[in-house]
C-alpha cells in the first residue's frame, strides 16, 4: 500500500529546506492528492509526480533518494 501523496509532500518539505522553484508548484499540488489516480484541477496525479521528479534533481541525500524511489514506483 502506497503512502498518501500529501503525507509524502509534508516529509519532502521537512527535509528539503529550499525547494527548487520549478518543483514547488508540483509539490504544492501533491499537498492536495492522496494518490497518483487523483486529479488536481485538470492535471492527473501521475503527471504531477513525474513533473515533480523531473524538477527535483537538486534535492539530495538519503531521504531524497528514498522518497524519489517511492514516488517513481507509484508511477509505474
C-alpha positions, 0 to 999 in steps of 0.5 A: 500500500502506497503512502498518501501523496500529501503525507509524502509532500509534508516529509519532502518539505521537512527535509528539503529546506529550499525547494527548487522553484520549478518543483514547488508548484508540483509539490504544492499540488501533491499537498492536495492528492492522496494518490497518483489516480487523483486529479488536481484541477485538470492535471492527473496525479501521475503527471504531477509526480513525474513533473515533480521528479523531473524538477527535483534533481537538486534535492539530495541525500538519503531521504531524497533518494528514498522518497524519489524511489517511492514516488517513481514506483507509484508511477509505474 
